[in-house]
Amino acid sequence: MNLPFRSVAVLGAGLMGRLLAVSLAQAGCRVDLYEAGSADAEGAAARVAAAMLAPLAESAVAPVSVVRMGQHALSRWPELLASLAQPVFFQREGTLVLWHRQDAAEASRLARVLAATGTQVPELAPMQAIDAAAIAALEPSLGQRFAQGLFLPGEGQLDNRALLASLLATLQAHPNVSLHWQSPRAPADFSPGTTGQPDWVIDCRGLGAKPQWQALRGVRGEVIRVHAPEVTLKRPTRLVHPRYPLYIAPKPDNLFVIGATEIESDDMSPASVRSTLELLSAAYAVHSGFAEARIVEIATQCRPTLPDNLPSIRQPQPRVLQINGLYRHGFMIAPALLDATMELLAHGHATLARSFGMETSDNA
């Protein structure tokens, strides 16, 4: 892609900041990446995530615009990963949705929602209702525990921390990139387009941008990473529950990410005993092998979220872009935001963003 400028300052080295910095550098730009924290992304919401790419499954809580962005990501992620310095685990083995008998009514409601999404987005692989035998064929260890389920073919996932590390290695090796750690910056620190300044400033700081974007709020998430050699799940599995719908995402080396909680709060304190017990007991109810798992980490993070729970690209002033509001869908929608931003920078219009129903604006 040919870009009509030569230099960019990217603020924030989370998922979006790293993706944009890599793409801009590969397009021939000089990139300065500024991050308030260190290179290991310890403050990024992307570090505490399951990184599931499940547009149909997420339509239970997300509008069609997000579903379309997620469908775009399923084909874009392999292309993006192929350009990185280190391999990243990625798979498209589908999503398995299960429920206990007492939650059958909630499962029926979910199935209706997913069926409606399939009608609105027909390019999605259709949902399949499956019985115990079909469950056992997909996940042999679960066939005796669940009588019914849903299978969502083609959905996927990747390893979030391996991706962040590979993006970092790619940036470190690129001659067009300068990395500035422990260096918090805001758009007001630059005068883009003037002598000695970058041509553009792109703000990807998540909740760090709240002073400049007052509508942002944090939505707290809690996840548990466990090492479970006795668990053989091959694909993300979701458990239907009216209060805490659980997900279990397998990662390489017998690691599993378990999560469900979503709390309207900027609180970054450790996970509560109650939510930890609920997550672990629900995981054990899916697979008894989690009883002997070892807890590797219990982590919390707040996801940057706008009032409508949708992402936004805005231009508050000439040569400054702000990208934010990825909410709980970061890995699923990041490629769409990346491609829309690159189109905007290259051609000055947001056709792709509008096709995804994404908000773009030039005012606060």
C-alpha positions in Angstrom: 0.0 0.0 0.0 1.4 3.4 -1.0 0.9 6.0 1.7 1.1 9.8 1.0 3.3 10.6 4.0 6.6 9.4 5.5 6.4 9.3 9.3 3.9 8.4 12.0 3.9 8.5 15.8 1.8 5.7 17.3 0.8 6.1 20.9 0.2 2.9 22.9 1.8 -0.5 22.3 -1.1 -2.8 22.9 -2.7 -4.9 20.2 -3.9 -2.0 17.9 -0.7 0.0 18.4 1.5 -2.9 17.5 -0.6 -4.0 14.6 -0.6 -0.5 13.1 3.1 0.1 13.8 4.0 -3.1 11.9 1.6 -2.4 9.0 2.8 1.2 8.6 6.5 0.2 8.8 5.9 -2.5 6.2 4.3 0.1 4.0 7.5 2.2 4.1 6.8 4.7 6.9 9.1 5.8 9.6 7.3 4.8 12.8 8.0 5.9 16.4 6.0 3.8 18.9 5.5 5.3 22.4 4.3 3.2 25.3 3.8 4.3 28.9 4.8 0.8 30.1 7.4 -1.8 29.2 7.8 -4.0 26.1 6.0 -7.0 27.7 2.6 -5.2 27.4 1.8 -5.8 31.1 -0.8 -3.0 31.0 -2.5 -3.9 27.8 -6.0 -5.4 27.8 -4.8 -7.7 25.0 -2.5 -9.5 27.4 -5.5 -10.7 29.5 -7.7 -12.2 26.9 -8.7 -15.5 25.3 -8.3 -14.2 21.8 -11.2 -16.2 20.4 -12.3 -15.4 16.8 -16.0 -16.3 17.2 -18.3 -13.9 15.3 -21.4 -16.1 15.5 -20.9 -17.0 19.1 -20.3 -13.4 20.1 -23.5 -12.3 18.3 -25.2 -13.3 21.6 -23.9 -10.0 22.9 -22.8 -8.1 19.8 -24.6 -6.4 16.9 -24.3 -7.5 13.3 -21.6 -4.9 12.6 -19.2 -6.6 15.0 -20.1 -10.0 13.6 -19.1 -8.7 10.1 -15.8 -7.4 11.5 -15.2 -10.8 13.1 -15.9 -12.6 9.8 -13.4 -10.4 8.1 -10.8 -11.3 10.8 -11.0 -15.0 10.2 -9.5 -14.6 6.7 -7.2 -11.7 7.6 -5.4 -13.1 10.6 -3.5 -15.8 8.6 -2.3 -13.1 6.2 -1.2 -10.8 9.0 0.5 -13.6 11.0 2.4 -14.7 7.9 4.3 -11.4 7.8 5.5 -11.6 11.4 9.0 -12.6 12.7 7.8 -15.5 14.9 5.1 -18.1 14.4 1.8 -17.6 16.3 -0.6 -20.4 17.2 -3.8 -20.0 15.1 -6.6 -22.4 14.5 -10.1 -22.6 13.0 -11.6 -25.7 14.6 -14.9 -24.1 15.4 -16.7 -23.3 18.7 -18.5 -25.9 20.8 -21.5 -24.6 22.9 -22.7 -26.8 25.7 -25.2 -26.7 28.5 -26.5 -28.6 31.5 -30.1 -29.8 31.5 -31.3 -27.1 33.9 -30.1 -24.4 31.4 -31.9 -25.8 28.4 -34.3 -22.8 28.2 -31.3 -20.4 28.1 -29.7 -22.5 25.4 -32.9 -22.4 23.3 -32.9 -18.6 23.6 -29.2 -18.5 22.5 -29.9 -20.8 19.5 -32.6 -18.4 18.3 -30.3 -15.5 18.5 -27.5 -17.3 16.6 -30.0 -18.5 14.0 -31.2 -14.9 13.5 -27.6 -13.8 13.1 -27.0 -16.5 10.4 -29.9 -15.1 8.5 -28.5 -11.6 8.6 -24.9 -12.7 7.8 -25.4 -15.6 5.5 -21.7 -15.9 4.7 -21.1 -17.3 8.2 -20.9 -21.1 8.4 -24.3 -22.3 9.6 -24.8 -23.4 13.2 -25.3 -27.1 13.8 -27.4 -28.7 16.5 -25.6 -31.8 17.8 -26.3 -34.7 20.1 -24.1 -36.7 22.5 -22.6 -38.8 19.7 -21.6 -35.7 17.7 -20.2 -34.0 20.8 -18.1 -37.2 21.4 -16.9 -37.1 17.8 -15.7 -33.5 18.2 -14.4 -33.8 21.8 -14.3 -37.5 23.0 -13.9 -36.6 26.6 -17.3 -34.7 26.7 -19.6 -37.1 25.0 -20.8 -38.7 28.2 -21.3 -35.4 30.0 -23.5 -33.5 27.7 -26.6 -34.7 25.7 -26.9 -31.7 23.4 -24.9 -28.8 22.1 -24.3 -26.4 19.2 -21.3 -26.5 16.9 -20.2 -23.3 15.1 -17.9 -24.4 12.3 -15.0 -22.3 11.1 -14.6 -20.1 14.2 -11.1 -19.8 15.5 -8.7 -18.5 18.0 -5.0 -17.5 18.3 -2.4 -17.2 21.1 -2.7 -13.6 22.3 0.6 -13.5 24.2 2.5 -15.2 21.4 1.0 -12.6 19.0 2.1 -9.7 21.1 5.6 -11.1 21.4 5.8 -11.8 17.6 4.6 -8.2 16.8 7.3 -6.9 19.2 10.0 -9.0 17.6 8.9 -7.8 14.1 9.0 -4.2 15.3 12.4 -4.7 16.9 13.9 -6.1 13.7 12.4 -3.4 11.4 14.8 -0.6 10.4 11.9 1.9 10.0 10.8 1.5 13.7 12.0 3.2 16.9 10.5 1.9 20.1 10.1 4.2 23.2 9.3 2.4 26.4 8.3 4.0 29.7 7.5 7.0 27.5 3.9 8.2 27.9 2.7 10.6 25.3 -0.6 12.3 24.4 -1.6 13.8 21.0 -1.0 17.3 22.5 2.7 16.5 22.8 3.0 16.7 19.0 2.5 19.1 16.2 2.0 16.7 13.3 2.9 18.0 9.8 5.3 20.6 11.0 9.1 20.6 10.7 10.8 17.9 12.8 7.4 16.4 13.7 5.7 13.2 12.5 3.3 13.6 9.6 0.5 11.8 11.6 -0.2 10.9 15.2 -2.3 7.8 15.9 -3.6 7.3 19.4 -4.2 3.7 20.4 -3.8 4.0 24.2 -7.1 2.4 25.2 -8.2 3.6 28.6 -5.0 5.7 28.7 -6.8 8.1 26.2 -9.6 8.8 28.6 -8.4 12.4 29.4 -8.9 13.1 25.7 -11.9 10.9 25.2 -14.2 11.3 28.2 -16.8 8.8 26.9 -14.4 5.9 27.5 -15.1 3.6 30.4 -13.5 0.4 31.7 -15.3 -3.0 31.6 -13.5 -5.3 34.0 -12.7 -8.9 32.9 -11.2 -11.7 34.9 -9.5 -14.8 33.4 -7.7 -17.8 34.9 -4.9 -19.6 33.1 -4.3 -23.2 34.1 -2.0 -26.0 33.0 -4.1 -29.1 32.6 -2.4 -32.1 30.9 -5.4 -34.3 31.6 -7.8 -32.1 29.6 -7.9 -32.8 25.9 -10.2 -30.1 24.6 -9.2 -29.1 21.0 -11.3 -26.1 20.4 -12.9 -23.2 22.4 -15.8 -24.5 24.4 -18.6 -22.3 25.8 -21.0 -23.3 28.6 -24.4 -21.7 28.6 -25.4 -20.3 31.9 -27.9 -17.5 32.8 -25.5 -15.7 35.1 -21.9 -16.6 34.1 -21.6 -18.0 30.6 -18.2 -19.6 30.7 -15.6 -20.0 27.9 -12.6 -22.3 27.9 -10.0 -21.6 25.2 -7.2 -24.2 24.7 -3.7 -22.9 24.1 -0.4 -24.7 23.2 1.4 -26.8 25.8 -1.8 -27.9 27.7 -2.6 -24.3 28.8 -6.3 -23.2 29.0 -7.7 -19.8 29.4 -11.0 -19.8 31.5 -13.1 -16.7 31.7 -16.7 -15.3 31.9 -16.9 -12.4 34.3 -17.7 -8.9 32.9 -18.1 -6.1 35.4 -18.9 -2.5 34.7 -16.0 -1.1 36.7 -12.5 0.5 36.3 -11.4 -1.5 39.3 -8.0 -3.2 38.6 -7.8 -5.0 41.9 -7.3 -8.8 42.0 -10.1 -11.2 41.2 -12.6 -11.9 43.9 -12.9 -15.2 45.7 -16.5 -15.5 44.4 -15.7 -15.1 40.7 -12.7 -17.4 41.0 -14.7 -20.1 42.6 -17.5 -19.7 40.0 -15.0 -19.9 37.0 -13.2 -22.9 38.4 -16.3 -24.9 39.4 -17.9 -24.2 36.0 -14.8 -25.4 34.2 -14.7 -28.6 36.4 -18.4 -29.1 35.5 -17.4 -29.2 31.8 -14.3 -31.5 32.2 -13.3 -33.3 35.4 -9.7 -33.2 34.3 -9.6 -29.6 35.5 -9.6 -30.9 39.1 -5.9 -31.7 38.8 -5.0 -28.6 36.8 -2.4 -26.2 38.2 -3.4 -22.5 38.3 -0.8 -20.6 36.4 -2.3 -17.1 36.7 -5.5 -15.3 37.9 -5.5 -12.0 36.0 -7.8 -9.0 35.8 -7.9 -6.2 33.2 -10.3 -3.4 32.1 -11.2 -3.2 28.5 -11.7 0.2 26.9 -15.3 0.6 26.0 -17.5 3.4 24.5 -21.1 4.0 25.4 -22.5 1.9 22.6 -19.9 -0.9 23.2 -18.7 -0.4 19.6 -15.3 0.6 18.3 -14.6 4.0 16.8 -12.1 5.8 14.7 -12.2 9.6 15.0 -10.1 12.5 13.8 -10.3 15.2 16.5 -7.9 17.5 14.5 -6.0 17.4 11.3 -3.3 14.6 11.1 -4.5 13.0 14.4 -6.4 9.7 14.6 -7.8 8.1 17.7 -8.8 4.4 17.6 -10.6 3.0 20.6 -13.5 1.1 22.1 -12.5 -2.4 21.2 -14.4 -3.7 24.3 -14.4 -7.5 24.7 -13.9 -8.1 21.0 -10.3 -6.9 20.5 -8.7 -9.8 18.6 -11.9 -10.4 16.7 -12.3 -6.9 15.3 -8.7 -5.6 15.3 -8.0 -6.6 11.6 -11.1 -4.7 10.5 -10.0 -1.6 12.4 -6.5 -2.0 11.1 -7.6 -2.2 7.5 -10.1 0.6 7.8 -7.4 2.9 9.4 -4.9 2.1 6.6 -7.5 2.9 4.0 -8.3 6.2 5.7 -4.6 7.1 5.9 -3.9 6.1 2.3 -7.0 7.4 0.5 -8.6 9.9 2.9 -12.0 8.0 3.0 -13.5 5.4 5.2 -15.4 3.2 2.8 -14.3 0.0 4.5 -15.2 1.4 8.0 -18.7 2.3 6.8 -19.2 -1.2 5.3 -18.6 -2.6 8.8 -21.0 -0.1 10.3 -18.1 1.4 12.2 -18.3 4.9 13.6 -15.8 7.4 12.2 -15.9 11.1 13.1 -13.9 14.3 13.0 -15.2 15.7 16.2 -15.3 14.9 19.9 
